[in-house]
Amino acid sequence: MLAAILGVLSALPELLKLINGLGKFLKDTLGDNPKKFLADAGEAFEKLNKAETKPERIAAARDIQSLIKRL
């Protein structure tokens, strides 16, 4: 048990580098704030799930399309 804890603690600096690198990659790829992109994606898919009429589904699909363009 102690060896596992020490293993996790010794890997912590590499995990932090990985997280920082992933954040930089997302920012470079998305061109904007990754948090905003993920929030916008959540809203777009929620809108799609709640859509009941054809115009609502079309509007939700446009929101998802704009997300894809941001990539």
FIBA-850474 format. One line per field, with one value per residue: residue in three letters; x, y, z of N, C-alpha, C in turn. Coordinates in Angstrom, 1 decimal. Atoms other than C-alpha are relative to their C-alpha. Layout:
BEGIN
r (Ala ...)
n_u (X ...)
n_v (Y ...)
n_w (Z ...)
ca_u (X ...)
ca_v (Y ...)
ca_w (Z ...)
c_u (X ...)
c_v (Y ...)
c_w (Z ...)
end
This chain:
BEGIN
r (Met Leu Ala Ala Ile Leu Gly Val Leu Ser Ala Leu Pro Glu Leu Leu Lys Leu Ile Asn Gly Leu Gly Lys Phe Leu Lys Asp Thr Leu Gly Asp Asn Pro Lys Lys Phe Leu Ala Asp Ala Gly Glu Ala Phe Glu Lys Leu Asn Lys Ala Glu Thr Lys Pro Glu Arg Ile Ala Ala Ala Arg Asp Ile Gln Ser Leu Ile Lys Arg Leu)
n_u (0.8 -0.9 -0.7 1.0 0.1 -1.3 0.0 0.9 -0.7 -1.2 0.5 0.8 -0.6 0.3 1.4 0.3 -0.5 0.9 1.2 -0.3 -0.1 1.3 0.6 -0.6 0.4 1.4 0.0 -0.5 0.9 1.3 -0.1 0.6 -0.1 0.6 1.1 1.2 0.3 0.7 1.3 0.9 0.3 1.0 1.3 0.5 0.6 1.2 1.0 0.5 0.8 1.3 0.7 1.2 0.5 -1.1 -0.8 -0.9 -1.1 -0.8 -0.8 -1.0 -1.0 -0.8 -0.9 -1.0 -0.8 -0.9 -1.0 -0.9 -0.8 -1.0 -1.2)
n_v (-1.2 -1.1 0.0 -0.5 -1.5 -0.6 0.1 -1.1 -1.2 -0.2 -0.3 -1.2 -1.0 0.4 -0.2 -1.4 -0.4 0.5 -0.8 -1.3 0.2 0.2 -1.3 -0.8 0.6 -0.3 -1.4 -0.2 0.6 -0.6 -1.4 -0.8 0.5 1.3 0.1 -0.6 1.0 1.1 -0.5 -0.2 1.3 0.5 -0.7 0.4 1.4 0.0 -0.6 1.1 1.0 -0.6 -0.4 0.8 -0.3 0.0 -1.2 0.0 0.9 -0.7 -1.0 0.7 0.5 -1.1 -0.3 1.1 -0.3 -1.1 0.6 0.7 -1.0 -0.6 0.9)
n_w (0.0 -0.1 1.3 1.0 -0.3 0.5 1.4 0.5 -0.4 0.8 1.3 0.0 0.9 1.3 0.3 0.1 1.3 0.9 -0.1 0.5 1.5 0.6 0.0 1.1 1.3 0.2 0.3 1.3 0.9 0.0 0.4 -1.1 -1.4 -0.1 -0.9 0.7 1.1 -0.7 -0.5 1.2 0.5 -0.9 0.3 1.3 0.0 -0.8 0.8 0.9 -0.8 -0.4 1.2 0.3 1.4 1.1 -0.1 -1.2 0.3 1.0 -0.7 -0.8 0.9 0.4 -1.1 0.0 1.1 -0.3 -0.9 0.9 0.7 -0.9 -0.1)
ca_u (0.0 2.8 4.6 1.5 1.2 4.9 4.5 1.6 3.5 6.6 4.5 2.7 5.2 4.7 1.0 1.0 3.2 0.7 -2.3 -0.5 0.4 -3.1 -4.4 -2.0 -2.9 -6.6 -6.0 -3.9 -6.4 -9.6 -8.3 -10.2 -10.7 -11.2 -13.5 -15.8 -15.7 -16.7 -19.5 -20.8 -20.7 -22.7 -25.3 -25.6 -26.2 -28.6 -30.5 -30.6 -31.8 -34.6 -35.6 -39.2 -39.9 -38.0 -37.0 -35.6 -33.6 -32.3 -31.2 -29.4 -27.7 -26.5 -25.0 -23.2 -22.0 -20.5 -18.7 -17.2 -16.1 -14.2 -12.0)
ca_v (0.0 2.4 1.5 2.4 5.8 6.5 5.5 8.0 10.7 10.2 10.3 13.5 15.9 14.0 14.0 17.8 18.2 16.0 18.1 21.4 20.0 18.9 22.3 24.0 21.6 22.3 26.1 25.9 23.6 25.3 28.8 30.0 29.2 25.4 25.9 28.1 25.5 22.7 24.8 25.8 22.1 21.1 23.8 22.8 19.1 19.9 22.1 19.2 16.8 19.2 20.0 18.9 20.6 20.5 24.1 23.6 20.6 22.6 25.4 22.9 21.3 24.7 25.3 21.9 22.8 26.1 24.1 21.9 24.9 26.2 23.1)
ca_w (0.0 0.9 -2.3 -4.4 -2.6 -3.2 -6.8 -7.3 -5.5 -7.6 -10.8 -9.8 -11.6 -14.8 -14.5 -14.0 -17.1 -19.0 -17.8 -18.7 -22.2 -22.8 -21.8 -24.2 -27.0 -26.5 -26.5 -29.6 -31.3 -30.3 -30.8 -27.7 -24.1 -23.7 -20.8 -22.9 -25.8 -23.4 -21.8 -25.3 -26.3 -23.3 -24.0 -27.6 -26.9 -24.1 -26.5 -29.0 -26.3 -25.3 -28.9 -29.7 -33.0 -36.3 -36.1 -32.6 -33.8 -36.8 -34.5 -32.2 -35.2 -36.3 -32.8 -33.0 -36.5 -35.3 -32.5 -35.2 -37.2 -34.1 -34.1)
c_u (0.9 0.7 -0.9 -0.1 1.3 0.1 -0.9 0.6 1.2 -0.4 -0.8 0.6 -0.3 -1.4 -0.4 0.5 -1.0 -1.3 0.3 0.2 -1.3 -0.8 0.5 -0.4 -1.5 -0.1 0.5 -1.0 -1.3 0.1 -0.7 0.1 -0.7 -1.2 -1.3 -0.5 -0.8 -1.4 -0.9 -0.4 -1.1 -1.4 -0.6 -0.6 -1.2 -1.2 -0.5 -0.8 -1.4 -0.9 -1.2 -0.5 1.2 0.8 1.0 1.2 1.0 0.9 1.1 1.1 0.9 1.0 1.1 0.9 1.0 1.1 1.0 0.9 1.1 1.2 0.9)
c_v (1.2 0.2 0.7 1.5 0.7 0.1 1.2 1.3 0.3 0.3 1.3 1.1 -0.3 0.2 1.5 0.5 -0.5 0.9 1.4 -0.1 -0.2 1.3 0.9 -0.5 0.4 1.5 0.3 -0.5 0.7 1.5 0.9 -0.7 -1.4 -0.2 0.5 -1.0 -1.1 0.4 0.2 -1.4 -0.6 0.6 -0.5 -1.4 -0.1 0.6 -1.0 -1.0 0.5 0.4 -0.9 0.2 0.0 1.2 0.1 -1.0 0.6 1.0 -0.7 -0.6 1.1 0.4 -1.1 0.2 1.2 -0.5 -0.7 0.9 0.6 -0.9 0.3)
c_w (0.0 -1.3 -1.1 0.2 -0.4 -1.5 -0.6 0.3 -0.9 -1.5 -0.1 -0.9 -1.5 -0.4 -0.1 -1.3 -1.1 -0.1 -0.7 -1.6 -0.7 0.0 -1.1 -1.3 -0.3 -0.3 -1.4 -1.1 -0.2 -0.4 1.0 1.3 0.0 0.9 -0.7 -1.1 0.6 0.5 -1.2 -0.6 0.8 -0.2 -1.3 0.0 0.9 -0.8 -1.0 0.7 0.3 -1.2 -0.3 -1.4 -1.0 0.0 1.2 -0.2 -1.0 0.7 0.9 -0.9 -0.5 1.1 0.0 -1.2 0.2 1.0 -0.9 -0.8 0.9 0.2 -1.2)
end
